[in-house]
Amino acid sequence: MFDILAILIPFFLAACIVVVIRIVVEARLRRRLAETHATEDLVRSLVAADDEFRRQSSLRWGLVLVAMGAGFGAVDLFSLGVEDPAAFGLLFAAAGIGSLAYHFLRRPPTG
């Protein structure tokens, strides 16, 4: 149990640092737009693009997490342990399948 925590803590720490940096950068951008008296159309387009990005991000993470859940189910189904390389292979493959599913759903229809 402690081995898993020792592995996961740096990943969560890095993710938290990335989130904090992103929040600070977005706040500075918004402040600079307010200081420069940007046009209302520019502000609206930035807010609309940000909303679309957040919506698509939710779709992507939802697909990846569902695929990872299926991967964990497959690991349990095949009775694989932490020491089995196949367990890691299944989880990475599940994450890749979730990302590919997002890519194919996001791609505009060709017609």
Rosetta silent file (secondary structure, phi, psi, omega in degrees, C-alpha in Angstrom):
SEQUENCE: MFDILAILIPFFLAACIVVVIRIVVEARLRRRLAETHATEDLVRSLVAADDEFRRQSSLRWGLVLVAMGAGFGAVDLFSLGVEDPAAFGLLFAAAGIGSLAYHFLRRPPTG
SCORE:     score description
SCORE:     0.000 S_00000001
   1 L     0.000  -44.393 -178.312    0.000    0.000    0.000 S_00000001
   2 H   -69.561  -27.881  177.528    2.769    2.446    0.920 S_00000001
   3 H   -65.125  -40.647  179.774    4.621    1.626   -2.318 S_00000001
   4 H   -66.205  -41.965  178.711    1.633    2.778   -4.363 S_00000001
   5 H   -64.258  -39.158  179.133    1.347    5.989   -2.343 S_00000001
   6 H   -64.893  -29.465  177.899    5.051    6.690   -2.780 S_00000001
   7 H   -80.250  -39.269 -174.115    4.606    6.368   -6.538 S_00000001
   8 H   -79.565  -28.252 -176.245    1.387    8.407   -6.800 S_00000001
   9 H   -58.968  -46.506  178.283    2.330   11.368   -4.576 S_00000001
  10 H   -61.693  -35.018  179.118    4.804   12.938   -7.075 S_00000001
  11 H   -66.217  -44.004  178.530    2.239   12.662   -9.886 S_00000001
  12 H   -67.039  -36.585  176.991   -0.448   14.391   -7.847 S_00000001
  13 H   -63.384  -44.455  178.747    2.025   17.048   -6.740 S_00000001
  14 H   -63.828  -40.854  178.633    2.996   17.751  -10.355 S_00000001
  15 H   -63.248  -41.051  178.395   -0.669   17.929  -11.374 S_00000001
  16 H   -64.304  -39.989  178.370   -1.397   20.414   -8.583 S_00000001
  17 H   -64.069  -42.343  178.677    1.539   22.590   -9.654 S_00000001
  18 H   -62.522  -43.176 -179.592    0.313   22.600  -13.252 S_00000001
  19 H   -63.619  -42.823  179.772   -3.209   23.580  -12.176 S_00000001
  20 H   -64.589  -43.131  178.498   -1.928   26.442  -10.013 S_00000001
  21 H   -61.906  -42.117 -179.892    0.291   27.764  -12.820 S_00000001
  22 H   -64.073  -41.711  178.993   -2.617   27.629  -15.263 S_00000001
  23 H   -63.295  -43.036 -179.498   -4.916   29.515  -12.887 S_00000001
  24 H   -64.911  -43.283 -179.154   -2.298   32.229  -12.332 S_00000001
  25 H   -64.789  -42.899  178.542   -1.629   32.629  -16.069 S_00000001
  26 H   -64.564  -38.315  178.879   -5.348   32.859  -16.891 S_00000001
  27 H   -66.058  -40.322  177.678   -5.884   35.436  -14.142 S_00000001
  28 H   -64.602  -40.576  178.323   -3.023   37.564  -15.464 S_00000001
  29 H   -62.216  -44.650  179.059   -4.411   37.358  -18.985 S_00000001
  30 H   -64.842  -39.565  178.289   -7.852   38.472  -17.844 S_00000001
  31 H   -65.097  -41.857  179.450   -6.370   41.324  -15.806 S_00000001
  32 H   -65.205  -38.318  176.316   -4.279   42.479  -18.744 S_00000001
  33 H   -62.809  -39.370  178.915   -7.347   42.415  -21.008 S_00000001
  34 H   -68.413  -37.540 -179.951   -9.208   44.551  -18.499 S_00000001
  35 H   -69.339  -33.710 -176.796   -6.295   46.999  -18.235 S_00000001
  36 L   -88.109    2.601 -179.804   -5.953   47.412  -22.003 S_00000001
  37 L    55.370   55.246  179.669   -9.681   48.023  -22.456 S_00000001
  38 L   -63.835  154.202 -179.366  -10.118   45.157  -24.890 S_00000001
  39 L   -67.443  154.920 -178.467  -13.171   45.191  -27.097 S_00000001
  40 H   -66.036  -34.118  178.576  -16.265   43.430  -25.906 S_00000001
  41 H   -64.695  -39.362  178.274  -16.247   41.135  -28.933 S_00000001
  42 H   -64.240  -44.243  179.625  -12.722   39.964  -28.115 S_00000001
  43 H   -63.693  -43.006  178.436  -13.649   39.223  -24.517 S_00000001
  44 H   -61.856  -42.828 -179.632  -16.785   37.343  -25.616 S_00000001
  45 H   -66.062  -37.469  177.276  -14.844   35.242  -28.105 S_00000001
  46 H   -65.788  -41.539  179.312  -12.227   34.371  -25.466 S_00000001
  47 H   -66.658  -40.758  178.773  -14.907   33.370  -22.958 S_00000001
  48 H   -64.603  -41.700  178.254  -16.741   31.288  -25.582 S_00000001
  49 H   -64.756  -38.291  178.720  -13.506   29.535  -26.584 S_00000001
  50 H   -65.543  -41.416  177.751  -12.727   28.857  -22.917 S_00000001
  51 H   -63.530  -42.268  178.738  -16.189   27.365  -22.364 S_00000001
  52 H   -64.539  -40.648  178.262  -15.822   25.124  -25.421 S_00000001
  53 H   -62.209  -42.690 -179.879  -12.385   23.982  -24.253 S_00000001
  54 H   -65.405  -39.742  179.020  -13.743   23.090  -20.810 S_00000001
  55 H   -64.257  -44.901  179.723  -16.653   21.161  -22.324 S_00000001
  56 H   -68.451  -33.469  177.279  -14.353   19.192  -24.615 S_00000001
  57 H   -64.703  -39.149  177.335  -11.929   18.580  -21.759 S_00000001
  58 H   -63.723  -40.544  177.867  -14.737   17.051  -19.710 S_00000001
  59 H   -62.696  -45.439 -178.616  -15.605   14.752  -22.609 S_00000001
  60 H   -61.993  -50.326 -178.215  -12.008   13.655  -22.994 S_00000001
  61 H   -66.388  -33.289  175.938  -11.427   12.944  -19.318 S_00000001
  62 H   -62.208  -45.762  179.219  -14.771   11.184  -19.060 S_00000001
  63 H   -65.276  -42.092 -179.484  -13.867    8.842  -21.909 S_00000001
  64 H   -65.491  -41.757 -179.098  -10.377    8.202  -20.571 S_00000001
  65 H   -69.341  -36.295  175.526  -11.647    7.471  -17.050 S_00000001
  66 H   -64.608  -42.387  178.170  -14.370    5.117  -18.309 S_00000001
  67 H   -64.802  -38.925  177.350  -11.760    3.288  -20.377 S_00000001
  68 H   -65.343  -38.363  175.431   -9.437    3.126  -17.367 S_00000001
  69 H   -60.420  -42.115  176.213  -12.272    1.693  -15.291 S_00000001
  70 H   -64.460  -36.579  177.693  -12.748   -0.984  -17.939 S_00000001
  71 H   -64.970  -41.809  176.145   -8.999   -1.605  -17.839 S_00000001
  72 H   -64.985  -36.521  175.724   -9.065   -2.081  -14.074 S_00000001
  73 H   -62.741  -40.021  178.240  -12.013   -4.425  -14.526 S_00000001
  74 H   -67.241  -37.481  177.244   -9.988   -6.429  -17.055 S_00000001
  75 H   -61.533  -43.774  178.619   -7.036   -6.572  -14.653 S_00000001
  76 H   -68.284  -39.322 -179.500   -9.332   -7.960  -11.972 S_00000001
  77 H   -61.476  -40.398 -179.062  -11.028  -10.326  -14.442 S_00000001
  78 L   -89.704    5.578  178.322   -7.683  -11.838  -15.456 S_00000001
  79 L    53.566   47.084  178.093   -6.461  -11.905  -11.812 S_00000001
  80 L   -90.317  146.962  179.787   -3.337   -9.898  -12.576 S_00000001
  81 L  -106.343 -178.460 -179.515   -1.267   -8.468   -9.764 S_00000001
  82 L   -64.631  -31.467 -176.731    0.911   -5.406   -9.323 S_00000001
  83 L   -81.308   -6.792 -179.879    4.011   -7.359  -10.316 S_00000001
  84 L   -86.170  123.351  177.946    2.532   -8.457  -13.668 S_00000001
  85 H   -63.967  -26.207 -179.980    3.612   -6.302  -16.617 S_00000001
  86 H   -63.784  -31.011  178.151    0.389   -7.228  -18.409 S_00000001
  87 H   -63.976  -44.196  177.850   -1.597   -5.258  -15.817 S_00000001
  88 H   -66.648  -38.477  177.834    0.283   -2.077  -16.697 S_00000001
  89 H   -61.212  -42.107  178.148   -0.087   -2.863  -20.394 S_00000001
  90 H   -63.730  -41.529 -178.964   -3.854   -3.189  -20.023 S_00000001
  91 H   -68.491  -41.943  177.172   -4.120    0.106  -18.169 S_00000001
  92 H   -66.136  -38.773  177.466   -1.986    2.015  -20.677 S_00000001
  93 H   -64.683  -39.119  178.702   -3.939    0.455  -23.542 S_00000001
  94 H   -64.374  -41.718  177.856   -7.216    1.474  -21.892 S_00000001
  95 H   -64.226  -40.103  177.716   -6.002    5.076  -21.528 S_00000001
  96 H   -65.167  -40.304  178.405   -4.930    5.083  -25.166 S_00000001
  97 H   -65.149  -39.417  176.693   -8.274    3.705  -26.302 S_00000001
  98 H   -62.996  -41.372  178.116  -10.076    6.409  -24.329 S_00000001
  99 H   -67.017  -40.245  177.494   -7.937    9.114  -25.955 S_00000001
 100 H   -66.247  -38.251  177.004   -8.506    7.658  -29.418 S_00000001
 101 H   -61.747  -40.410  176.468  -12.249    7.495  -28.793 S_00000001
 102 H   -62.597  -43.314 -179.670  -12.178   11.195  -27.886 S_00000001
 103 H   -60.323  -44.386 -178.808  -10.225   11.970  -31.049 S_00000001
 104 H   -71.856  -31.876  176.143  -12.726   10.176  -33.261 S_00000001
 105 H   -74.259  -31.992 -177.348  -15.719   11.771  -31.525 S_00000001
 106 H   -79.431  -27.693 -176.677  -14.170   15.249  -31.682 S_00000001
 107 L   -63.354  134.811 -179.950  -13.197   15.048  -35.349 S_00000001
 108 L   -66.804  145.705 -178.767  -15.635   16.870  -37.605 S_00000001
 109 L   -66.018  135.817  176.338  -17.684   14.573  -39.842 S_00000001
 110 L   -95.218  134.547 -172.837  -16.346   14.220  -43.349 S_00000001
 111 L  -145.680    0.000    0.000  -19.005   14.140  -45.835 S_00000001
